[in-house]
Amino acid sequence: MSATDWLVGWTTKVTDRGAWPGSSMSWGSSRVWLEPAKETNTYGRDNFSIHGGWAPGSAGCIDMTSNIKNFVALFEFVGKDLIVEVKY
C-alpha cells in the first residue's frame, strides 16, 4: 500500500474511495487476491482477497488481521499459486 493509497483510504473510509478504502484499518498492510475455482458458486460476488486489518471482519474475504504478514511471507517463500479451501 503506497502512502497515497493509505491517505486516500484513511480519509475516505466512509465513501469507499481509492484502491484501499478504509486504509490499513480495514486491509492491513497487504492483500492477496483470490481466484475462485471454476466450479465455485460465488453467488454473484467477486473481488475476494486474503487481507489483514486492525479488527476482525470482512465483506466476504478472508481476514487474517495481524497474521497477514506471516501469510504473505509464507506465500512469497513458496513462490507459486496456492489452493485455498474454505470450510464454514
Wavefront OBJ file of the C-alpha trace (Angstrom):
o trace
v 0.000 0.000 0.000
v 1.528 3.274 -1.061
v 1.431 6.367 1.154
v -1.105 7.916 -1.248
v -3.370 4.838 -1.093
v -3.098 4.864 2.713
v -4.060 8.552 2.936
v -6.913 8.367 0.396
v -8.280 5.201 2.011
v -7.986 6.611 5.522
v -9.637 9.945 4.771
v -12.404 8.461 2.619
v -13.177 5.251 4.533
v -16.824 6.253 4.744
v -17.192 6.849 0.990
v -15.334 3.709 -0.230
v -12.965 5.640 -2.486
v -9.483 4.683 -3.605
v -7.775 1.324 -4.093
v -7.740 0.593 -0.346
v -10.993 2.040 1.107
v -10.666 2.101 4.878
v -6.853 2.020 4.564
v -4.748 -0.167 6.858
v -7.525 -0.226 9.447
v -9.612 -2.370 7.069
v -6.937 -4.084 4.957
v -3.733 -4.317 6.984
v -0.530 -3.802 5.050
v -1.099 -6.408 2.326
v -3.696 -8.375 0.459
v -3.591 -11.385 -1.837
v -6.307 -11.684 -4.482
v -8.201 -14.966 -4.760
v -9.463 -16.561 -7.963
v -12.381 -18.932 -7.316
v -12.229 -22.383 -8.907
v -14.485 -22.694 -11.956
v -16.968 -24.895 -10.100
v -17.300 -22.486 -7.152
v -20.682 -20.820 -6.753
v -19.829 -17.286 -5.662
v -23.494 -16.226 -5.604
v -22.714 -13.298 -7.900
v -19.937 -11.896 -5.721
v -16.350 -11.232 -6.814
v -13.096 -9.489 -5.845
v -12.251 -11.821 -2.952
v -8.921 -11.488 -1.172
v -6.976 -12.561 1.871
v -6.122 -9.430 3.858
v -5.319 -8.086 7.301
v -6.724 -5.207 9.264
v -6.879 -3.814 12.777
v -10.115 -5.521 13.745
v -11.652 -8.793 12.529
v -14.380 -8.566 9.928
v -14.846 -8.627 6.196
v -17.487 -8.448 3.491
v -16.703 -11.887 2.077
v -12.917 -12.010 2.089
v -10.634 -13.935 4.434
v -9.496 -11.505 7.143
v -6.298 -12.623 8.874
v -5.978 -9.443 10.998
v -2.397 -9.177 12.321
v -1.429 -12.597 10.877
v -1.421 -11.263 7.298
v 2.318 -10.506 7.422
v 3.114 -14.157 8.245
v 0.803 -15.399 5.487
v 2.320 -13.077 2.877
v 5.842 -14.109 3.925
v 4.895 -17.797 3.516
v 3.153 -17.117 0.193
v 6.228 -15.318 -1.153
v 8.531 -18.071 0.185
v 6.516 -20.787 -1.601
v 6.677 -18.676 -4.764
v 3.697 -20.169 -6.577
v -0.078 -20.152 -6.502
v -1.728 -21.964 -3.609
v -5.080 -23.719 -3.388
v -7.170 -22.364 -0.530
v -10.177 -24.389 0.616
v -12.690 -22.536 2.765
v -14.910 -24.566 5.078
v -17.623 -22.901 7.128
l 1 2 3 4 5 6 7 8 9 10 11 12 13 14 15 16 17 18 19 20 21 22 23 24 25 26 27 28 29 30 31 32 33 34 35 36 37 38 39 40 41 42 43 44 45 46 47 48 49 50 51 52 53 54 55 56 57 58 59 60 61 62 63 64 65 66 67 68 69 70 71 72 73 74 75 76 77 78 79 80 81 82 83 84 85 86 87 88
